[in-house]
Amino acid sequence: MKVGDRVRVKDSVVIYHHPEHRNQPFDLKGTEGEVIDIVTQWQGRPVSANLPILVQFTKKFKAHLRENELETL
């Protein structure tokens, strides 16, 4: 997986920060988006992030996910 890939969430991932469903559980399963970053560094230092893949779903919404929760389209 690399930056620019179109991806779909294949597993049930419940979040609470979706802008249209604020503070309510929202399942991302089946939602499509674009990989905009793979987190490997923070402030110039290497990191081992638990949720390294940053996906932009809409203009207002992006989320960090694991690689095994996504499938490339």
Secondary structure, 3 states (H helix, E strand, C coil): CCCCCEEEECCCCEECCCCCCCCCCEECCCCEEEEEEECCEECCEECCCCCCEEEECCCCCEEEECHHHEEEC
